[in-house]
């Protein structure tokens, strides 16, 4: 989804809906990349602990994935934050934009910004129950919003 969103960003770099949704799509891609890197590190640690050589087994060097699995076209944390903040600057009174910004900031560990966005979302639309729940004490520190 990120690659599709990136093409839309190229065409509409000042459109707040595109910026907001692209940041949300980018967050998913960023989280998936982080998960892949963590799995690779965990696998390497397990292999090292077991004392298994990389050349053991039936696997040939060409069967192994490349050493650097990071995709340079994926967004980084700074880009995600920039896209989201720009979307809020251009369209500050959209409750769903504020909610998605809150989720992004929460995942990035920016709790003050996340809480502000959730509160703003709920203030703009009192039917935004997800935003209100995200502000509750049970959700603070919870990574699953």
N, CA, C and O of each residue as an XYZ file, in Angstrom:
580
protein
N       0.831     -1.182      0.000
C       0.000      0.000      0.000
C       0.884      1.257      0.000
O       0.521      2.277     -0.586
N       2.050      1.171      0.666
C       2.917      2.336      0.751
C       3.345      2.827     -0.628
O       3.378      4.033     -0.872
N       3.669      1.912     -1.523
C       4.151      2.316     -2.848
C       3.057      3.039     -3.629
O       3.332      3.990     -4.360
N       1.839      2.592     -3.472
C       0.690      3.256     -4.095
C       0.498      4.646     -3.475
O       0.272      5.626     -4.185
N       0.589      4.716     -2.157
C       0.424      5.995     -1.457
C       1.538      6.968     -1.855
O       1.303      8.169     -1.984
N       2.724      6.452     -2.045
C       3.852      7.304     -2.441
C       3.608      7.931     -3.817
O       3.942      9.095     -4.041
N       3.027      7.160     -4.730
C       2.706      7.720     -6.051
C       1.665      8.828     -5.925
O       1.749      9.837     -6.625
N       0.694      8.651     -5.049
C      -0.288      9.709     -4.820
C       0.367     10.951     -4.209
O       0.007     12.080     -4.543
N       1.320     10.733     -3.321
C       2.042     11.863     -2.723
C       2.791     12.661     -3.782
O       2.848     13.889     -3.720
N       3.358     11.964     -4.740
C       4.073     12.656     -5.816
C       3.137     13.550     -6.625
O       3.527     14.629     -7.070
N       1.906     13.094     -6.811
C       0.926     13.853     -7.597
C       0.240     14.946     -6.787
O      -0.095     16.002     -7.324
N       0.027     14.696     -5.489
C      -0.736     15.621     -4.654
C       0.017     15.911     -3.345
O      -0.451     15.522     -2.275
N       1.169     16.586     -3.412
C       1.994     16.768     -2.209
C       1.421     17.729     -1.170
O       1.906     17.772     -0.040
N       0.406     18.493     -1.533
C      -0.181     19.458     -0.593
C      -1.618     19.111     -0.219
O      -2.313     19.930      0.382
N      -2.067     17.923     -0.562
C      -3.445     17.516     -0.282
C      -3.470     16.841      1.092
O      -2.865     15.782      1.260
N      -4.155     17.429      2.074
C      -4.085     16.905      3.440
C      -4.611     15.481      3.593
O      -4.070     14.712      4.388
N      -5.658     15.114      2.846
C      -6.170     13.743      2.953
C      -5.128     12.738      2.468
O      -4.936     11.686      3.078
N      -4.462     13.068      1.371
C      -3.421     12.188      0.831
C      -2.253     12.096      1.817
O      -1.739     11.007      2.068
N      -1.837     13.226      2.372
C      -0.743     13.227      3.336
C      -1.066     12.367      4.554
O      -0.237     11.575      5.002
N      -2.272     12.528      5.083
C      -2.677     11.809      6.281
C      -2.758     10.305      6.026
O      -2.247      9.504      6.809
N      -3.398      9.935      4.934
C      -3.537      8.510      4.638
C      -2.213      7.886      4.216
O      -1.961      6.717      4.508
N      -1.364      8.651      3.534
C      -0.043      8.140      3.165
C       0.798      7.899      4.416
O       1.518      6.903      4.490
N       0.720      8.785      5.386
C       1.449      8.584      6.639
C       0.940      7.334      7.348
O       1.726      6.582      7.924
N      -0.351      7.113      7.310
C      -0.928      5.918      7.937
C      -0.467      4.657      7.215
O      -0.106      3.671      7.858
N      -0.478      4.683      5.877
C       0.006      3.537      5.098
C       1.498      3.329      5.341
O       1.966      2.197      5.462
N       2.231      4.428      5.410
C       3.661      4.335      5.669
C       3.965      3.750      7.031
O       4.959      3.044      7.200
N       3.113      4.040      8.009
C       3.299      3.484      9.343
C       3.209      1.959      9.294
O       3.995      1.263      9.936
N       2.259      1.454      8.539
C       2.131      0.005      8.397
C       3.370     -0.608      7.769
O       3.855     -1.641      8.230
N       3.881      0.017      6.728
C       5.088     -0.475      6.060
C       6.293     -0.386      6.992
O       7.117     -1.300      7.040
N       6.393      0.715      7.730
C       7.496      0.916      8.666
C       7.470     -0.141      9.773
O       8.507     -0.687     10.149
N       6.270     -0.421     10.289
C       6.135     -1.428     11.349
C       6.480     -2.822     10.829
O       7.120     -3.606     11.530
N       6.059     -3.129      9.612
C       6.362     -4.437      9.017
C       7.870     -4.589      8.822
O       8.427     -5.651      9.100
N       8.527     -3.539      8.350
C       9.973     -3.584      8.161
C      10.674     -3.803      9.499
O      11.615     -4.592      9.588
N      10.222     -3.109     10.531
C      10.813     -3.270     11.864
C      10.624     -4.704     12.365
O      11.512     -5.268     13.004
N       9.468     -5.282     12.072
C       9.192     -6.659     12.471
C      10.138     -7.624     11.750
O      10.667     -8.546     12.370
N      10.354     -7.419     10.454
C      11.257     -8.281      9.693
C      12.689     -8.192     10.202
O      13.378     -9.206     10.309
N      13.131     -6.991     10.514
C      14.482     -6.798     11.040
C      14.616     -7.493     12.390
O      15.623     -8.152     12.650
N      13.608     -7.351     13.252
C      13.648     -7.993     14.572
C      13.665     -9.512     14.440
O      14.393    -10.189     15.167
N      12.868    -10.055     13.517
C      12.857    -11.506     13.303
C      14.209    -11.995     12.801
O      14.679    -13.056     13.211
N      14.830    -11.231     11.921
C      16.143    -11.604     11.393
C      17.178    -11.597     12.512
O      17.994    -12.514     12.608
N      17.150    -10.568     13.358
C      18.094    -10.493     14.465
C      17.885    -11.647     15.440
O      18.848    -12.237     15.929
N      16.629    -11.965     15.719
C      16.316    -13.063     16.640
C      16.816    -14.388     16.063
O      17.362    -15.218     16.789
N      16.630    -14.580     14.777
C      17.090    -15.800     14.119
C      18.610    -15.904     14.162
O      19.155    -16.979     14.414
N      19.293    -14.790     13.917
C      20.755    -14.787     13.961
C      21.260    -15.074     15.366
O      22.254    -15.781     15.532
N      20.587    -14.534     16.384
C      20.983    -14.786     17.764
C      20.781    -16.252     18.125
O      21.633    -16.856     18.776
N      19.654    -16.824     17.704
C      19.393    -18.236     17.982
C      20.419    -19.119     17.290
O      20.873    -20.112     17.858
N      20.782    -18.763     16.075
C      21.784    -19.524     15.332
C      23.130    -19.441     16.032
O      23.834    -20.443     16.152
N      23.490    -18.252     16.494
C      24.763    -18.068     17.189
C      24.787    -18.825     18.511
O      25.806    -19.412     18.872
N      23.668    -18.813     19.234
C      23.593    -19.512     20.517
C      23.695    -21.020     20.324
O      24.288    -21.719     21.147
N      23.117    -21.517     19.238
C      23.146    -22.951     18.981
C      24.497    -23.388     18.423
O      24.781    -24.582     18.336
N      25.331    -22.413     18.046
C      26.648    -22.736     17.516
C      26.593    -23.300     16.110
O      27.474    -24.053     15.695
N      25.551    -22.929     15.380
C      25.393    -23.430     14.021
C      26.112    -22.483     13.073
O      25.922    -21.268     13.126
N      26.922    -23.043     12.224
C      27.619    -22.249     11.226
C      26.650    -21.882     10.120
O      25.730    -22.641      9.817
N      26.855    -20.714      9.514
C      25.970    -20.290      8.430
C      26.101    -21.179      7.207
O      25.200    -21.211      6.368
N      27.203    -21.898      7.090
C      27.399    -22.722      5.898
C      26.911    -24.141      6.100
O      26.954    -24.936      5.161
N      26.442    -24.493      7.308
C      25.938    -25.845      7.552
C      24.576    -26.021      6.921
O      23.851    -25.051      6.699
N      24.232    -27.267      6.633
C      22.908    -27.573      6.103
C      22.904    -27.606      4.591
O      23.942    -27.531      3.934
N      21.696    -27.721      4.062
C      21.527    -27.853      2.616
C      21.422    -26.522      1.899
O      21.370    -26.485      0.669
N      21.389    -25.448      2.633
C      21.176    -24.141      2.032
C      22.451    -23.657      1.343
O      23.527    -23.655      1.941
N      22.321    -23.254      0.103
C      23.464    -22.690     -0.616
C      23.419    -21.183     -0.455
O      22.357    -20.629     -0.172
N      24.557    -20.500     -0.629
C      24.566    -19.041     -0.459
C      23.534    -18.334     -1.329
O      23.009    -17.301     -0.913
N      23.223    -18.840     -2.507
C      22.253    -18.173     -3.376
C      20.822    -18.325     -2.871
O      19.939    -17.573     -3.283
N      20.582    -19.297     -1.975
C      19.240    -19.500     -1.423
C      18.930    -18.512     -0.309
O      17.764    -18.270      0.006
N      19.968    -17.945      0.285
C      19.770    -17.033      1.413
C      19.330    -15.656      0.927
O      19.731    -15.216     -0.150
N      18.509    -14.980      1.719
C      18.114    -13.620      1.334
C      19.310    -12.683      1.430
O      20.286    -13.001      2.109
N      19.252    -11.542      0.767
C      20.367    -10.602      0.855
C      20.564    -10.134      2.295
O      19.627    -10.136      3.093
N      21.792     -9.734      2.614
C      22.113     -9.308      3.973
C      21.301     -8.091      4.402
O      20.805     -8.043      5.528
N      21.163     -7.125      3.530
C      20.431     -5.913      3.861
C      19.026     -6.004      3.287
O      18.821     -5.824      2.087
N      18.054     -6.287      4.165
C      16.679     -6.457      3.720
C      15.869     -5.171      3.799
O      14.680     -5.173      3.480
N      16.486     -4.083      4.216
C      15.746     -2.839      4.335
C      15.522     -2.234      2.957
O      16.408     -2.253      2.103
N      14.356     -1.713      2.762
C      13.973     -1.110      1.484
C      14.167      0.397      1.603
O      13.517      1.033      2.432
N      15.045      0.981      0.795
C      15.295      2.420      0.914
C      14.088      3.281      0.542
O      14.065      4.472      0.850
N      13.098      2.699     -0.108
C      11.912      3.462     -0.486
C      10.870      3.527      0.628
O       9.901      4.281      0.533
N      11.070      2.734      1.686
C      10.128      2.770      2.808
C      10.372      4.019      3.640
O      11.501      4.501      3.724
N       9.317      4.545      4.253
C       9.474      5.770      5.044
C      10.203      5.489      6.344
O      10.183      4.372      6.863
N      10.844      6.522      6.855
C      11.429      6.418      8.185
C      10.538      7.204      9.152
O       9.568      7.838      8.737
N      10.872      7.156     10.422
C      10.054      7.795     11.443
C       9.930      9.297     11.199
O       8.855      9.870     11.375
N      11.011      9.924     10.802
C      10.993     11.368     10.563
C      10.046     11.730      9.420
O       9.325     12.724      9.505
N      10.042     10.939      8.363
C       9.157     11.208      7.230
C       7.694     11.024      7.621
O       6.838     11.823      7.239
N       7.410      9.970      8.384
C       6.032      9.731      8.823
C       5.524     10.892      9.666
O       4.408     11.375      9.474
N       6.357     11.330     10.599
C       5.969     12.449     11.459
C       5.744     13.710     10.626
O       4.776     14.437     10.853
N       6.630     13.973      9.664
C       6.493     15.157      8.810
C       5.188     15.123      8.005
O       4.467     16.119      7.947
N       4.889     13.981      7.386
C       3.660     13.870      6.597
C       2.428     14.112      7.459
O       1.506     14.822      7.059
N       2.425     13.516      8.643
C       1.253     13.634      9.512
C       1.093     15.063     10.019
O      -0.016     15.599     10.015
N       2.175     15.679     10.451
C       2.082     17.054     10.957
C       1.641     18.013      9.846
O       0.860     18.933     10.089
N       2.142     17.795      8.638
C       1.748     18.654      7.525
C       0.258     18.488      7.229
O      -0.429     19.468      6.940
N      -0.243     17.254      7.299
C      -1.678     17.040      7.056
C      -2.513     17.765      8.099
O      -3.573     18.304      7.779
N      -2.047     17.784      9.349
C      -2.785     18.478     10.407
C      -2.681     19.990     10.256
O      -3.625     20.713     10.577
N      -1.545     20.469      9.773
C      -1.406     21.913      9.530
C      -2.366     22.378      8.441
O      -2.955     23.455      8.536
N      -2.516     21.553      7.402
C      -3.359     21.933      6.266
C      -4.856     21.743      6.539
O      -5.689     22.444      5.966
N      -5.187     20.797      7.410
C      -6.597     20.507      7.697
C      -6.731     20.161      9.187
O      -6.885     18.992      9.540
N      -6.672     21.174     10.056
C      -6.628     20.916     11.500
C      -7.963     20.504     12.128
O      -7.987     20.033     13.265
N      -9.051     20.671     11.415
C     -10.362     20.406     12.011
C     -11.020     19.127     11.504
O     -12.248     19.049     11.447
N     -10.245     18.150     11.146
C     -10.789     16.885     10.659
C     -10.571     15.820     11.739
O      -9.430     15.436     11.995
N     -11.642     15.336     12.376
C     -11.476     14.425     13.512
C     -10.744     13.127     13.181
O      -9.950     12.638     13.984
N     -11.010     12.570     12.003
C     -10.332     11.308     11.666
C      -8.847     11.524     11.405
O      -8.035     10.647     11.698
N      -8.484     12.680     10.857
C      -7.060     12.996     10.693
C      -6.383     13.041     12.055
O      -5.293     12.500     12.242
N      -7.041     13.692     12.995
C      -6.473     13.796     14.345
C      -6.347     12.421     14.991
O      -5.353     12.134     15.658
N      -7.348     11.577     14.795
C      -7.288     10.232     15.381
C      -6.133      9.431     14.786
O      -5.359      8.817     15.520
N      -6.014      9.434     13.443
C      -4.919      8.693     12.804
C      -3.562      9.253     13.238
O      -2.606      8.500     13.418
N      -3.483     10.565     13.404
C      -2.240     11.169     13.900
C      -1.941     10.665     15.311
O      -0.791     10.375     15.640
N      -2.971     10.564     16.137
C      -2.781     10.050     17.488
C      -2.235      8.631     17.485
O      -1.347      8.298     18.270
N      -2.765      7.800     16.607
C      -2.278      6.421     16.507
C      -0.811      6.419     16.079
O       0.012      5.720     16.669
N      -0.490      7.198     15.058
C       0.889      7.252     14.578
C       1.832      7.724     15.687
O       2.868      7.104     15.929
N       1.477      8.809     16.353
C       2.336      9.331     17.409
C       2.465      8.341     18.567
O       3.531      8.220     19.171
N       1.392      7.645     18.868
C       1.433      6.633     19.928
C       2.430      5.530     19.573
O       3.258      5.144     20.398
N       2.345      5.033     18.352
C       3.243      3.965     17.917
C       4.695      4.450     17.907
O       5.608      3.687     18.222
N       4.904      5.704     17.549
C       6.258      6.252     17.509
C       6.776      6.646     18.890
O       7.911      7.102     19.023
N       5.942      6.469     19.917
C       6.373      6.756     21.286
C       6.263      8.213     21.687
O       6.878      8.635     22.666
N       5.498      8.977     20.952
C       5.322     10.414     21.224
C       3.986     10.594     21.943
O       3.016     11.083     21.365
N       3.956     10.193     23.208
C       2.692     10.098     23.932
C       1.988     11.437     24.128
O       0.761     11.499     24.048
N       2.721     12.486     24.378
C       2.082     13.804     24.551
C       1.361     14.238     23.287
O       0.230     14.721     23.348
N       2.009     14.070     22.144
C       1.383     14.412     20.869
C       0.186     13.507     20.592
O      -0.844     13.956     20.089
N       0.336     12.226     20.926
C      -0.753     11.274     20.704
C      -1.983     11.664     21.521
O      -3.094     11.699     20.992
N      -1.792     11.953     22.785
C      -2.920     12.317     23.638
C      -3.591     13.602     23.147
O      -4.817     13.705     23.151
N      -2.783     14.579     22.725
C      -3.353     15.820     22.208
C      -4.217     15.526     20.987
O      -5.318     16.062     20.862
N      -3.726     14.683     20.088
C      -4.477     14.369     18.868
C      -5.765     13.607     19.184
O      -6.808     13.883     18.593
N      -5.698     12.656     20.107
C      -6.908     11.924     20.484
C      -7.930     12.874     21.108
O      -9.120     12.799     20.802
N      -7.466     13.764     21.979
C      -8.371     14.729     22.616
C      -8.978     15.662     21.571
O     -10.170     15.963     21.623
N      -8.171     16.111     20.638
C      -8.662     16.997     19.569
C      -9.696     16.277     18.711
O     -10.726     16.850     18.354
N      -9.418     15.031     18.387
C     -10.355     14.244     17.588
C     -11.705     14.136     18.286
O     -12.751     14.336     17.670
N     -11.670     13.819     19.576
C     -12.919     13.669     20.319
C     -13.623     15.005     20.500
O     -14.852     15.065     20.480
N     -12.863     16.066     20.676
C     -13.471     17.397     20.816
C     -14.167     17.822     19.522
O     -15.201     18.489     19.563
N     -13.610     17.445     18.390
C     -14.205     17.801     17.099
C     -15.432     16.953     16.764
O     -16.346     17.411     16.078
N     -15.442     15.722     17.254
C     -16.553     14.813     16.949
C     -16.767     13.901     18.146
O     -16.015     12.949     18.356
N     -17.790     14.196     18.923
C     -18.069     13.441     20.153
C     -18.489     11.995     19.884
O     -18.636     11.217     20.826
N     -18.685     11.623     18.622
C     -18.999     10.229     18.312
C     -17.732      9.419     18.048
O     -17.818      8.219     17.790
N     -16.580     10.040     18.106
C     -15.299      9.343     17.906
C     -14.939      8.561     19.174
O     -14.060      8.958     19.939
N     -15.630      7.458     19.374
C     -15.424      6.689     20.604
C     -14.010      6.113     20.687
O     -13.461      5.994     21.783
N     -13.417      5.758     19.560
C     -12.050      5.212     19.589
C     -11.071      6.239     20.155
O     -10.150      5.886     20.891
N     -11.273      7.501     19.812
C     -10.403      8.557     20.334
C     -10.585      8.693     21.843
O      -9.608      8.841     22.577
N     -11.821      8.643     22.299
C     -12.077      8.743     23.740
C     -11.484      7.549     24.478
O     -10.900      7.708     25.550
N     -11.630      6.370     23.919
C     -11.073      5.174     24.553
C      -9.550      5.220     24.586
O      -8.935      4.742     25.539
N      -8.940      5.790     23.552
C      -7.483      5.892     23.518
C      -6.962      6.806     24.622
O      -5.805      6.696     25.027
N      -7.805      7.698     25.104
C      -7.411      8.594     26.186
C      -7.572      7.965     27.563
O      -7.044      8.482     28.547
N      -8.292      6.861     27.639
C      -8.550      6.218     28.922
C      -7.305      5.632     29.547
O      -6.345      5.320     28.841
N      -7.304      5.477     30.859
C      -6.118      4.984     31.567
C      -5.730      3.562     31.174
O      -4.555      3.204     31.261
N      -6.681      2.752     30.746
C      -6.360      1.381     30.363
C      -5.557      1.324     29.069
O      -4.855      0.345     28.820
N      -5.652      2.358     28.246
C      -4.969      2.354     26.955
C      -3.594      2.986     27.016
O      -2.791      2.781     26.107
N      -3.305      3.725     28.025
C      -1.980      4.350     28.114
C      -0.932      3.259     28.274
O      -1.061      2.374     29.121
N       0.073      3.333     27.476
C       1.122      2.333     27.510
C       0.773      1.081     26.745
O       1.594      0.171     26.636
N      -0.431      1.018     26.213
C      -0.860     -0.138     25.429
C      -0.524      0.129     23.973
O      -0.912      1.165     23.433
N       0.181     -0.773     23.336
C       0.609     -0.538     21.952
C      -0.448     -0.947     20.938
O      -0.232     -0.782     19.738
N      -1.567     -1.467     21.377
C      -2.612     -1.871     20.427
C      -3.809     -0.959     20.582
O      -4.616     -1.140     21.494
N      -3.932      0.012     19.708
C      -5.076      0.927     19.752
C      -6.120      0.482     18.787
O      -7.167      1.120     18.671
